[in-house]
C-alpha cells in the first residue's frame, strides 16, 4: 500500500499550495508564525515544522 503524503493524507489540514505559500511568506520576510498559523487554521508548531522542513518534505524542491 502506498504512503499517502501531503494533501492526499486523510487527516491533512493543508493543501500543497498552502504549504508552498507559507514557505514563500517566510522566505519573503514574514516572521510572525502565529499570524501565518491563524490564517491557515493550523497550530504554531505545525507552521514551524513546515518552515523548518520537518514536515511536508516532499515539497522541499519548492523551498528556496
Secondary structure as GFF3:
##gff-version 3
##sequence-region A 1 64
A	DSSP	three_ten_helix	6	8	.	.	.	ID=ss1
A	DSSP	alpha_helix	16	28	.	.	.	ID=ss2
A	DSSP	alpha_helix	33	40	.	.	.	ID=ss3
A	DSSP	alpha_helix	44	51	.	.	.	ID=ss4
A	DSSP	three_ten_helix	57	62	.	.	.	ID=ss5
###
